[in-house]
Amino acid sequence: MSAHSIAQSHVTAVVAETTAARIPTGDALHALLVTVVQAYKSARGIADTRRALEFQMNNLADDIDYEFMRP
């Protein structure tokens, strides 16, 4: 099991639990994001957190083709 698959299972559980509690999914994911960013900052520091967030923000689009990728 990878870190990504464990994290994904927790996100799925949060969405299911908050949906059952009639909490909007966007609100639940925002709360999770804030909590994760705070934990990441504690573990890695502000500079690494900023780089990680900037990387994720720069790669949000699913339809971007990168030169190094092949079909």
C-alpha positions as CSV (number, residue, x, y, z in Angstrom):
1,M,0.0,0.0,0.0
2,S,1.3,3.4,-0.9
3,A,1.1,6.8,0.8
4,H,-1.1,8.0,-2.0
5,S,-3.6,5.1,-1.7
6,I,-3.8,5.5,2.0
7,A,-4.4,9.2,1.7
8,Q,-7.1,8.6,-1.0
9,S,-8.9,6.1,1.2
10,H,-9.1,8.8,3.9
11,V,-10.4,11.4,1.5
12,T,-13.0,9.0,0.4
13,A,-14.0,8.3,4.0
14,V,-14.2,12.0,4.8
15,V,-16.4,12.7,1.8
16,A,-18.7,9.7,2.8
17,E,-18.9,10.8,6.4
18,T,-19.6,14.4,5.7
19,T,-22.1,13.6,3.0
20,A,-24.0,11.4,5.6
21,A,-23.8,14.4,8.0
22,R,-25.2,16.7,5.3
23,I,-22.0,18.8,5.3
24,P,-21.2,20.2,1.8
25,T,-18.4,18.3,0.2
26,G,-16.5,21.5,-0.7
27,D,-16.6,22.6,3.0
28,A,-15.3,19.2,4.1
29,L,-12.5,19.1,1.6
30,H,-11.5,22.7,2.4
31,A,-11.3,21.7,6.1
32,L,-9.2,18.7,5.1
33,L,-6.9,20.8,2.9
34,V,-6.3,23.4,5.7
35,T,-5.5,20.6,8.1
36,V,-3.2,18.8,5.7
37,V,-1.3,22.1,4.8
38,Q,-0.8,22.8,8.5
39,A,0.5,19.3,9.1
40,Y,2.8,19.5,6.1
41,K,4.1,22.8,7.2
42,S,5.0,21.3,10.6
43,A,6.7,18.4,9.0
44,R,8.5,20.2,6.1
45,G,8.6,23.9,6.8
46,I,7.1,26.9,5.0
47,A,9.4,26.9,2.0
48,D,8.7,23.2,1.1
49,T,5.0,23.7,1.7
50,R,4.9,26.6,-0.6
51,R,6.8,24.7,-3.3
52,A,4.5,21.7,-3.0
53,L,1.4,23.9,-3.2
54,E,2.7,25.9,-6.1
55,F,3.6,22.7,-8.0
56,Q,0.1,21.3,-7.4
57,M,-1.6,24.6,-8.4
58,N,0.5,24.7,-11.6
59,N,-0.5,21.2,-12.5
60,L,-4.3,21.3,-11.9
61,A,-5.3,21.1,-15.5
62,D,-5.8,17.6,-16.7
63,D,-5.6,18.5,-20.4
64,I,-2.0,19.8,-20.5
65,D,0.4,17.9,-22.7
66,Y,4.0,18.0,-21.5
67,E,6.8,17.6,-24.1
68,F,8.4,14.7,-22.2
69,M,5.1,12.7,-22.2
70,R,4.2,10.4,-25.1
71,P,0.8,9.2,-26.0
